[in-house]
Amino acid sequence: MCVSRCLQCVAVSLVPLAIVCMLSNILLLLPELKIDFLLEGHVTREATWATGLWGSGFLVLLGVRAFMRSSNIRGCCAFRSQMLSQVFLSSVCLLAAGFCCLVSATGLSQGPLCFYNTTSGCTWGVPLQPQPDSYPGYLYNRTLWSGVCLKPRGVVQWNVILFGVMVGASGLQTVLCGANVFNSLLGLILGPGFCHNKVGPVSV
């Protein structure tokens, strides 16, 4: 049936995206591939929220497991009951992936936490975050990428690449989960046979 096939296609597409988000978030927690910065609390705030792990990662993979199992459902009532649960699960995945995308975009725009020079000496902070009365942001001025942060080495490029990957992957997850909500609603309303001209709307 069309709905189950669509659920399976979405599930297969979500798995690599979830893995990408999880790996990207883990790497964001390990600048220079060292755990020292994480243990000392010197990791970008949005990375420590770990939305790529629990949001676009764990929760989405739980949804994938349910989407794959839906193809084994037989019977009109059982099918519609399953579609109702799929609407709920798809909505949860949609919110989780959307939240991850929002947090990742915020981390990308604000810039990394790093050790940098100030007029009163070196300190930890977020020196590249956009200021309303100055430059529009470090993303538009690549000369700042290597001249501001002293530690961790290459943290600006590290954050730009990994947060950018998470924005793209979680954004695509959001689109797929949104399509899954619509697909599950169709299955709930029209029943298991609408692809074969056997539409059975819910009787009142």
Phi, psi and chi 1 to 4 in degrees:
 res  aa     phi    psi   chi1   chi2   chi3   chi4
   1 MET       -  150.6   55.1 -166.0   75.5      -
   2 CYS   -62.0  -42.5  -68.3      -      -      -
   3 VAL   -62.3  -45.7  173.4      -      -      -
   4 SER   -65.3  -40.0  -65.2      -      -      -
   5 ARG   -63.5  -40.1  -75.8 -160.9  -60.5  -89.9
   6 CYS   -64.6  -41.7 -174.6      -      -      -
   7 LEU   -59.7  -41.4  -74.8  169.5      -      -
   8 GLN   -66.1  -41.4  -74.3 -176.8  -45.7      -
   9 CYS   -62.7  -43.1  -70.2      -      -      -
  10 VAL   -63.7  -42.8  169.1      -      -      -
  11 ALA   -59.9  -45.8      -      -      -      -
  12 VAL   -62.5  -37.0  170.0      -      -      -
  13 SER   -72.0  -31.6  -58.1      -      -      -
  14 LEU   -74.5  -27.6  -73.1  172.8      -      -
  15 VAL   -60.4  -54.9  170.4      -      -      -
  16 PRO   -63.6  -33.0   19.9  -31.0      -      -
  17 LEU   -65.6  -39.4  -65.0  173.0      -      -
  18 ALA   -64.6  -41.1      -      -      -      -
  19 ILE   -64.3  -41.3  -66.8  172.8      -      -
  20 VAL   -61.2  -44.6  165.6      -      -      -
  21 CYS   -64.0  -41.1  -73.1      -      -      -
  22 MET   -65.9  -45.2  -66.0  174.8   76.0      -
  23 LEU   -64.6  -41.0  -70.6  176.5      -      -
  24 SER   -63.2  -42.2  -63.5      -      -      -
  25 ASN   -66.5  -40.2 -153.8  144.0      -      -
  26 ILE   -61.2  -43.0  -69.4  171.4      -      -
  27 LEU   -66.8  -34.7  -70.2  173.8      -      -
  28 LEU   -63.6  -28.4  -79.5  167.5      -      -
  29 LEU   -79.6   -7.4  -65.9  171.5      -      -
  30 LEU  -128.2   67.1  -58.0  171.6      -      -
  31 PRO   -57.7  141.2  -19.8   31.1      -      -
  32 GLU    60.0   14.8  -64.4 -174.1   23.1      -
  33 LEU    57.4   36.0  -64.6  178.6      -      -
  34 LYS  -122.2  142.6  -63.9  177.8 -179.3  177.7
  35 ILE   -85.9   -9.9 -161.2  171.8      -      -
  36 ASP   -57.9  -44.5  -59.8   -6.1      -      -
  37 PHE   -63.6  -36.9  -62.1  105.9      -      -
  38 LEU   -67.7  -43.9  177.5   60.7      -      -
  39 LEU   -66.0  -30.3  -63.8  176.8      -      -
  40 GLU   -87.4   -3.1  -65.5  167.1    1.8      -
  41 GLY    77.7   23.9      -      -      -      -
  42 HIS  -107.2   51.2  -64.8  148.6      -      -
  43 VAL  -123.8  143.3  174.4      -      -      -
  44 THR   -50.9  133.7  -55.1      -      -      -
  45 ARG   -53.3  -47.3  179.2 -171.5   60.8 -178.9
  46 GLU   -64.5  -26.7  -71.8   77.3   12.1      -
  47 ALA   -72.2  -36.5      -      -      -      -
  48 THR   -71.4  -18.9   60.7      -      -      -
  49 TRP   -69.9  -18.6  -70.6   -4.7      -      -
  50 ALA    56.3   37.5      -      -      -      -
  51 THR   -67.1  -24.2   53.4      -      -      -
  52 GLY   -71.1  -23.4      -      -      -      -
  53 LEU   -85.4  -54.6  -68.8  174.4      -      -
  54 TRP   -90.2  -26.5   63.4  -97.9      -      -
  55 GLY   -87.1  -78.7      -      -      -      -
  56 SER   -72.7   -8.1  -75.5      -      -      -
  57 GLY  -100.2  -82.8      -      -      -      -
  58 PHE   -63.1  -50.1 -179.4   69.3      -      -
  59 LEU   -63.8  -41.0  -74.8  178.0      -      -
  60 VAL   -66.0  -39.7  168.6      -      -      -
  61 LEU   -66.6  -33.0  -71.3  176.4      -      -
  62 LEU   -63.4  -40.7  -78.4 -179.5      -      -
  63 GLY   -63.9  -39.8      -      -      -      -
  64 VAL   -59.1  -42.3  164.5      -      -      -
  65 ARG   -60.2  -41.5 -176.9  171.5  178.9  -90.8
  66 ALA   -70.2  -36.9      -      -      -      -
  67 PHE   -63.9  -39.9  -59.3  156.4      -      -
  68 MET   -68.0  -34.0  -65.1  -62.2  -69.7      -
  69 ARG   -75.3  -17.8  -67.7  174.1   59.4 -172.9
  70 SER   -67.9  -19.9   67.2      -      -      -
  71 SER   -70.0  -14.3   60.9      -      -      -
  72 ASN   -92.4    1.5  -61.9  -37.8      -      -
  73 ILE   -79.4  133.5  -59.4  -61.5      -      -
  74 ARG  -125.9  148.9  -64.7  -67.6 -178.5  -91.6
  75 GLY    98.2  140.5      -      -      -      -
  76 CYS   -63.9  -49.3 -175.9      -      -      -
  77 CYS   -65.7  -43.6  -68.4      -      -      -
  78 ALA   -64.1  -38.3      -      -      -      -
  79 PHE   -63.7  -46.6  178.9   82.4      -      -
  80 ARG   -67.5  -35.6  -76.5 -165.1  164.4  109.8
  81 SER   -63.0  -41.4  176.0      -      -      -
  82 GLN   -65.6  -39.2 -177.2   68.2   19.7      -
  83 MET   -64.7  -35.4  -73.4  -56.8  102.4      -
  84 LEU   -63.3  -42.0 -176.9   60.3      -      -
  85 SER   -67.9  -32.8   70.2      -      -      -
  86 GLN   -67.9  -36.3  -64.1  -60.7  -22.6      -
  87 VAL   -60.1  -44.7  170.3      -      -      -
  88 PHE   -64.7  -49.0  173.6   74.6      -      -
  89 LEU   -63.5  -41.6  -73.6  170.4      -      -
  90 SER   -64.2  -36.0  -62.2      -      -      -
  91 SER   -67.4  -40.4  -61.1      -      -      -
  92 VAL   -62.6  -45.1  170.7      -      -      -
  93 CYS   -63.3  -39.0  -68.7      -      -      -
  94 LEU   -60.6  -46.1  172.7   66.8      -      -
  95 LEU   -66.3  -41.1  -68.1  174.0      -      -
  96 ALA   -64.2  -47.4      -      -      -      -
  97 ALA   -67.0  -39.3      -      -      -      -
  98 GLY   -64.3  -39.7      -      -      -      -
  99 PHE   -65.7  -41.0 -175.2   63.3      -      -
 100 CYS   -61.2  -42.5  178.5      -      -      -
 101 CYS   -62.3  -42.9 -174.2      -      -      -
 102 LEU   -64.6  -45.9  178.3   62.8      -      -
 103 VAL   -64.2  -41.6  169.8      -      -      -
 104 SER   -65.1  -40.1  -59.5      -      -      -
 105 ALA   -65.0  -36.5      -      -      -      -
 106 THR   -66.0  -45.7  -58.3      -      -      -
 107 GLY   -61.2  -36.6      -      -      -      -
 108 LEU   -67.5  -42.5  179.9   62.4      -      -
 109 SER   -76.3  -30.9   64.2      -      -      -
 110 GLN   -79.7  -27.0  -67.2  -63.1  -55.4      -
 111 GLY    90.6  167.8      -      -      -      -
 112 PRO   -82.7  158.4   32.3  -35.9      -      -
 113 LEU   -79.2  128.7  175.1   71.3      -      -
 114 CYS  -154.2  171.6   65.7      -      -      -
 115 PHE   -93.6  120.3 -167.7   66.8      -      -
 116 TYR  -143.6  166.5   68.9  103.1      -      -
 117 ASN   -84.0  138.1  -87.9  -42.3      -      -
 118 THR  -128.8  176.2   65.4      -      -      -
 119 THR   -65.8  -23.1   53.6      -      -      -
 120 SER  -103.0   10.1   56.6      -      -      -
 121 GLY   120.6 -178.4      -      -      -      -
 122 CYS   -80.9  143.7  -67.9      -      -      -
 123 THR  -155.3  166.8 -173.6      -      -      -
 124 TRP   -93.0  137.9  -72.9   91.7      -      -
 125 GLY  -178.4 -167.4      -      -      -      -
 126 VAL  -118.9   80.5 -173.1      -      -      -
 127 PRO   -74.9  -16.0   29.2  -35.5      -      -
 128 LEU   -99.6    3.4  -62.1  176.0      -      -
 129 GLN   -65.8  143.3   60.6 -175.4  -10.9      -
 130 PRO   -60.9  138.7  -20.1   31.6      -      -
 131 GLN  -114.7  131.9  -58.7  -64.8  -29.3      -
 132 PRO   -61.8  -26.9   13.1  -23.4      -      -
 133 ASP  -104.4    9.9  -60.7  -33.2      -      -
 134 SER  -131.0 -133.3   58.3      -      -      -
 135 TYR   -73.4  153.7   60.4   89.4      -      -
 136 PRO   -72.1  -12.4   25.5  -33.9      -      -
 137 GLY   141.7  152.4      -      -      -      -
 138 TYR   -67.3  -24.3   75.8  102.3      -      -
 139 LEU   -62.0  -24.8  -68.4  173.3      -      -
 140 TYR   -98.7    3.3  -55.6   97.0      -      -
 141 ASN  -139.8   87.3 -173.1   -3.9      -      -
 142 ARG   -70.5  -12.5  -62.4 -173.0   67.3  172.2
 143 THR   -66.5  -21.6   58.7      -      -      -
 144 LEU   -78.6  -15.1  -62.6  171.6      -      -
 145 TRP   -64.6  -32.8  -69.7   21.7      -      -
 146 SER  -112.9   -5.6   58.1      -      -      -
 147 GLY  -105.8   -2.3      -      -      -      -
 148 VAL  -109.1  -56.0  175.8      -      -      -
 149 CYS   -80.4  129.0  -69.7      -      -      -
 150 LEU   -92.4  -39.3  -55.7  177.0      -      -
 151 LYS  -141.4  147.2  -67.3 -168.9  -57.5 -176.5
 152 PRO   -66.0  154.9  -15.7   29.9      -      -
 153 ARG   -65.1  133.3  -67.2 -168.9  -50.7  -88.9
 154 GLY    65.4   22.8      -      -      -      -
 155 VAL   -68.2  -28.2   68.4      -      -      -
 156 VAL   -67.2  -51.2  179.2      -      -      -
 157 GLN   -61.4  -38.9  -66.6   89.2  -26.5      -
 158 TRP   -56.7  -49.6 -171.8 -100.4      -      -
 159 ASN   -69.6  -40.5  -86.7   33.4      -      -
 160 VAL   -61.2  -47.1  167.2      -      -      -
 161 ILE   -66.5  -49.8  -67.8  171.5      -      -
 162 LEU   -72.6  -41.3  -66.0  174.4      -      -
 163 PHE   -66.4  -36.4  -88.5  129.2      -      -
 164 GLY   -62.8  -41.9      -      -      -      -
 165 VAL   -62.7  -42.0  167.8      -      -      -
 166 MET   -67.4  -37.2  -76.4  179.4   63.7      -
 167 VAL   -61.3  -46.2  167.5      -      -      -
 168 GLY   -65.8  -45.9      -      -      -      -
 169 ALA   -68.6  -46.0      -      -      -      -
 170 SER   -70.8  -31.1   58.4      -      -      -
 171 GLY   -64.5  -41.4      -      -      -      -
 172 LEU   -66.4  -37.6 -171.4   51.9      -      -
 173 GLN   -60.2  -41.4  -78.6 -177.4  -30.5      -
 174 THR   -60.6  -43.3  -56.1      -      -      -
 175 VAL   -63.7  -45.9  172.6      -      -      -
 176 LEU   -64.1  -41.6  -70.8  171.5      -      -
 177 CYS   -68.5  -35.4  -68.7      -      -      -
 178 GLY   -63.1  -42.0      -      -      -      -
 179 ALA   -64.0  -33.5      -      -      -      -
 180 ASN   -69.4  -35.5 -137.4   28.3      -      -
 181 VAL   -61.1  -47.5  171.5      -      -      -
 182 PHE   -62.2  -43.5  178.0   72.3      -      -
 183 ASN   -62.5  -42.5  175.2   65.2      -      -
 184 SER   -68.5  -35.4  -60.5      -      -      -
 185 LEU   -64.0  -38.9  -77.1  172.4      -      -
 186 LEU   -61.2  -45.6  -80.0 -179.7      -      -
 187 GLY   -62.6  -38.2      -      -      -      -
 188 LEU   -65.8  -41.7  175.9   64.4      -      -
 189 ILE   -81.1  -42.9  -64.0  169.6      -      -
 190 LEU   -95.6  -15.7  -59.9  177.6      -      -
 191 GLY    88.0 -179.6      -      -      -      -
 192 PRO   -76.5  -11.8   26.9  -33.8      -      -
 193 GLY  -109.6   12.9      -      -      -      -
 194 PHE   -70.6  -17.9   76.1   93.5      -      -
 195 CYS   -77.1  -14.2  -72.3      -      -      -
 196 HIS  -115.7   26.5  -53.0  -71.4      -      -
 197 ASN    59.4   35.7  -63.2  -40.5      -      -
 198 LYS  -125.2   48.0  -62.3  177.9 -178.6  178.2
 199 VAL   -66.2  131.3  176.4      -      -      -
 200 GLY  -126.9   85.5      -      -      -      -
 201 PRO   -62.4  157.8   22.5  -31.5      -      -
 202 VAL   -65.2  126.3  177.5      -      -      -
 203 SER   -77.6  144.8   58.8      -      -      -
 204 VAL   -99.6      -  179.4      -      -      -
